[in-house]
Amino acid sequence: MNSDAKEVFLNYFGAVDRLYLGLAVTLFVLAALVWIYITIKAFKDRSEEKNKDDMSVFMVVLRGLVMLLFLVAIFMFS
């Protein structure tokens, strides 16, 4: 790639590390919003069906936290 093409890329997108950081933050925020939506739905399902226990809601919350922790670990180590 010649220097003019690199300059155009950097002027349009910014530095690659900033682009990567922006992508990581966007993905994390999107995953957090999806997790919040799933958790709210699990709480609503539990309130509608009385035979569901609290452990199923706890597992939804725990899986969401593990997913977000996994995303943070991927972006910190790469």
TORPA-4810 file (N, C-alpha, C, O; in nm, 3 decimals):
<nodes>
NODE_1_0.086_-0.116_0.000_0.000_0.000_0.000_0.091_0.124_0.000_0.185_0.131_0.079_M
NODE_2_0.064_0.215_-0.084_0.148_0.334_-0.090_0.111_0.433_0.020_0.009_0.418_0.087_N
NODE_3_0.195_0.534_0.037_0.176_0.627_0.148_0.051_0.715_0.130_-0.010_0.755_0.229_S
NODE_4_0.014_0.744_0.006_-0.107_0.824_-0.015_-0.232_0.748_0.028_-0.323_0.806_0.087_D
NODE_5_-0.236_0.619_-0.002_-0.351_0.538_0.038_-0.358_0.526_0.190_-0.467_0.530_0.248_A
NODE_6_-0.243_0.511_0.254_-0.242_0.505_0.401_-0.290_0.636_0.461_-0.364_0.636_0.560_K
NODE_7_-0.250_0.747_0.402_-0.291_0.877_0.453_-0.441_0.897_0.438_-0.507_0.950_0.528_E
NODE_8_-0.497_0.856_0.325_-0.641_0.867_0.304_-0.715_0.780_0.404_-0.816_0.822_0.461_V
NODE_9_-0.666_0.656_0.427_-0.730_0.566_0.524_-0.727_0.627_0.663_-0.828_0.626_0.733_F
NODE_10_-0.611_0.679_0.705_-0.601_0.736_0.839_-0.685_0.863_0.853_-0.739_0.889_0.960_L
NODE_11_-0.695_0.941_0.747_-0.781_1.060_0.755_-0.928_1.024_0.764_-1.005_1.093_0.830_N
NODE_12_-0.968_0.916_0.699_-1.110_0.879_0.698_-1.148_0.802_0.823_-1.249_0.834_0.887_Y
NODE_13_-1.070_0.700_0.860_-1.105_0.612_0.972_-1.035_0.647_1.102_-1.082_0.608_1.209_F
NODE_14_-0.926_0.718_1.097_-0.847_0.742_1.217_-0.745_0.630_1.233_-0.733_0.543_1.147_G
NODE_15_-0.674_0.633_1.343_-0.574_0.530_1.368_-0.643_0.395_1.387_-0.757_0.387_1.433_A
NODE_16_-0.572_0.291_1.352_-0.631_0.157_1.358_-0.663_0.118_1.501_-0.765_0.052_1.525_V
NODE_17_-0.579_0.156_1.597_-0.609_0.120_1.735_-0.734_0.191_1.787_-0.807_0.135_1.869_D
NODE_18_-0.759_0.312_1.740_-0.884_0.381_1.780_-1.005_0.315_1.715_-1.111_0.304_1.778_R
NODE_19_-0.990_0.273_1.592_-1.099_0.203_1.524_-1.131_0.072_1.595_-1.248_0.037_1.614_L
NODE_20_-1.026_0.000_1.635_-1.043_-0.126_1.707_-1.108_-0.103_1.843_-1.196_-0.179_1.883_Y
NODE_21_-1.066_0.000_1.913_-1.125_0.032_2.042_-1.271_0.072_2.027_-1.355_0.033_2.109_L
NODE_22_-1.303_0.149_1.924_-1.442_0.186_1.900_-1.529_0.065_1.870_-1.642_0.056_1.916_G
NODE_23_-1.475_-0.027_1.791_-1.548_-0.151_1.762_-1.569_-0.233_1.888_-1.677_-0.289_1.908_L
NODE_24_-1.468_-0.241_1.973_-1.480_-0.317_2.097_-1.585_-0.256_2.189_-1.666_-0.329_2.247_A
NODE_25_-1.584_-0.125_2.203_-1.682_-0.059_2.290_-1.823_-0.076_2.234_-1.917_-0.100_2.310_V
NODE_26_-1.837_-0.062_2.103_-1.968_-0.080_2.041_-2.021_-0.221_2.061_-2.139_-0.240_2.093_T
NODE_27_-1.937_-0.320_2.042_-1.978_-0.459_2.062_-2.014_-0.486_2.207_-2.110_-0.557_2.234_L
NODE_28_-1.937_-0.431_2.300_-1.966_-0.449_2.442_-2.099_-0.386_2.480_-2.178_-0.447_2.552_F
NODE_29_-2.125_-0.267_2.432_-2.252_-0.198_2.463_-2.369_-0.274_2.403_-2.473_-0.288_2.467_V
NODE_30_-2.354_-0.321_2.281_-2.461_-0.399_2.217_-2.487_-0.528_2.293_-2.603_-0.565_2.315_L
NODE_31_-2.382_-0.597_2.334_-2.399_-0.721_2.411_-2.465_-0.692_2.546_-2.548_-0.770_2.592_A
NODE_32_-2.428_-0.582_2.609_-2.490_-0.546_2.737_-2.638_-0.515_2.721_-2.719_-0.554_2.805_A
NODE_33_-2.674_-0.445_2.614_-2.817_-0.417_2.590_-2.896_-0.543_2.564_-3.009_-0.558_2.612_L
NODE_34_-2.839_-0.636_2.488_-2.907_-0.763_2.463_-2.922_-0.841_2.593_-3.026_-0.901_2.618_V
NODE_35_-2.817_-0.840_2.675_-2.823_-0.910_2.803_-2.931_-0.851_2.893_-3.003_-0.925_2.960_W
NODE_36_-2.942_-0.718_2.896_-3.045_-0.654_2.978_-3.184_-0.692_2.927_-3.274_-0.718_3.007_I
NODE_37_-3.202_-0.695_2.795_-3.331_-0.733_2.739_-3.366_-0.877_2.776_-3.480_-0.905_2.813_Y
NODE_38_-3.271_-0.968_2.766_-3.296_-1.108_2.799_-3.326_-1.124_2.947_-3.412_-1.203_2.985_I
NODE_39_-3.256_-1.048_3.032_-3.281_-1.056_3.176_-3.420_-1.004_3.211_-3.489_-1.064_3.293_T
NODE_40_-3.461_-0.895_3.151_-3.595_-0.842_3.176_-3.701_-0.942_3.131_-3.801_-0.962_3.200_I
NODE_41_-3.678_-1.005_3.017_-3.773_-1.106_2.969_-3.778_-1.226_3.064_-3.886_-1.282_3.086_K
NODE_42_-3.665_-1.265_3.120_-3.663_-1.377_3.216_-3.739_-1.341_3.342_-3.812_-1.424_3.396_A
NODE_43_-3.724_-1.218_3.391_-3.799_-1.175_3.508_-3.949_-1.170_3.479_-4.030_-1.207_3.564_F
NODE_44_-3.986_-1.127_3.359_-4.127_-1.121_3.324_-4.186_-1.262_3.312_-4.298_-1.286_3.357_K
NODE_45_-4.110_-1.354_3.253_-4.157_-1.492_3.243_-4.174_-1.554_3.381_-4.269_-1.630_3.404_D
NODE_46_-4.083_-1.522_3.472_-4.094_-1.577_3.608_-4.215_-1.521_3.679_-4.280_-1.593_3.755_R
NODE_47_-4.246_-1.394_3.656_-4.362_-1.335_3.725_-4.494_-1.385_3.667_-4.595_-1.390_3.737_S
NODE_48_-4.492_-1.423_3.538_-4.615_-1.474_3.477_-4.641_-1.620_3.512_-4.756_-1.660_3.529_E
NODE_49_-4.536_-1.700_3.522_-4.550_-1.841_3.556_-4.498_-1.863_3.697_-4.378_-1.849_3.723_E
NODE_50_-4.588_-1.897_3.785_-4.552_-1.909_3.926_-4.471_-2.035_3.955_-4.406_-2.043_4.060_K
NODE_51_-4.473_-2.133_3.865_-4.400_-2.257_3.894_-4.252_-2.247_3.855_-4.176_-2.341_3.881_N
NODE_52_-4.210_-2.136_3.795_-4.068_-2.119_3.764_-3.995_-2.075_3.890_-4.046_-1.995_3.969_K
NODE_53_-3.877_-2.127_3.908_-3.801_-2.091_4.027_-3.704_-1.977_3.998_-3.684_-1.937_3.883_D
NODE_54_-3.646_-1.925_4.103_-3.552_-1.814_4.089_-3.419_-1.858_4.031_-3.342_-1.774_3.983_D
NODE_55_-3.391_-1.986_4.035_-3.263_-2.035_3.985_-3.252_-2.016_3.834_-3.142_-1.991_3.784_M
NODE_56_-3.360_-2.026_3.761_-3.354_-2.005_3.616_-3.321_-1.860_3.583_-3.248_-1.833_3.488_S
NODE_57_-3.376_-1.767_3.659_-3.344_-1.625_3.639_-3.200_-1.599_3.677_-3.130_-1.524_3.609_V
NODE_58_-3.155_-1.660_3.785_-3.016_-1.644_3.827_-2.920_-1.697_3.720_-2.816_-1.636_3.696_F
NODE_59_-2.954_-1.807_3.656_-2.868_-1.863_3.552_-2.863_-1.771_3.430_-2.759_-1.760_3.366_M
NODE_60_-2.974_-1.706_3.397_-2.975_-1.609_3.286_-2.882_-1.493_3.317_-2.804_-1.451_3.232_V
NODE_61_-2.890_-1.441_3.438_-2.804_-1.330_3.479_-2.658_-1.374_3.480_-2.571_-1.300_3.434_V
NODE_62_-2.631_-1.491_3.532_-2.494_-1.541_3.540_-2.435_-1.565_3.401_-2.319_-1.531_3.377_L
NODE_63_-2.513_-1.622_3.311_-2.463_-1.644_3.173_-2.434_-1.510_3.104_-2.336_-1.500_3.030_R
NODE_64_-2.516_-1.411_3.128_-2.491_-1.280_3.069_-2.364_-1.217_3.122_-2.287_-1.157_3.046_G
NODE_65_-2.341_-1.230_3.251_-2.218_-1.176_3.309_-2.095_-1.247_3.255_-1.993_-1.183_3.228_L
NODE_66_-2.102_-1.377_3.240_-1.990_-1.454_3.185_-1.965_-1.413_3.040_-1.850_-1.401_2.998_V
NODE_67_-2.071_-1.390_2.963_-2.055_-1.348_2.824_-1.985_-1.212_2.817_-1.895_-1.193_2.735_M
NODE_68_-2.026_-1.117_2.901_-1.963_-0.986_2.901_-1.818_-0.993_2.948_-1.732_-0.923_2.896_L
NODE_69_-1.790_-1.078_3.046_-1.653_-1.097_3.092_-1.568_-1.158_2.982_-1.452_-1.120_2.966_L
NODE_70_-1.623_-1.250_2.908_-1.552_-1.312_2.796_-1.519_-1.209_2.688_-1.409_-1.210_2.633_F
NODE_71_-1.613_-1.121_2.658_-1.587_-1.015_2.560_-1.477_-0.921_2.606_-1.391_-0.881_2.527_L
NODE_72_-1.479_-0.886_2.733_-1.374_-0.798_2.785_-1.239_-0.867_2.777_-1.139_-0.805_2.742_V
NODE_73_-1.236_-0.997_2.809_-1.109_-1.070_2.803_-1.056_-1.079_2.660_-0.936_-1.068_2.638_A
NODE_74_-1.143_-1.099_2.565_-1.099_-1.108_2.424_-1.036_-0.976_2.382_-0.930_-0.976_2.321_I
NODE_75_-1.100_-0.866_2.412_-1.049_-0.738_2.366_-0.931_-0.688_2.448_-0.855_-0.604_2.399_F
NODE_76_-0.912_-0.736_2.567_-0.795_-0.695_2.645_-0.670_-0.770_2.603_-0.560_-0.714_2.609_M
NODE_77_-0.684_-0.894_2.561_-0.567_-0.975_2.529_-0.531_-0.973_2.381_-0.431_-1.032_2.343_F
NODE_78_-0.611_-0.908_2.298_-0.575_-0.906_2.155_-0.530_-0.768_2.112_-0.496_-0.749_1.995_S
</nodes>
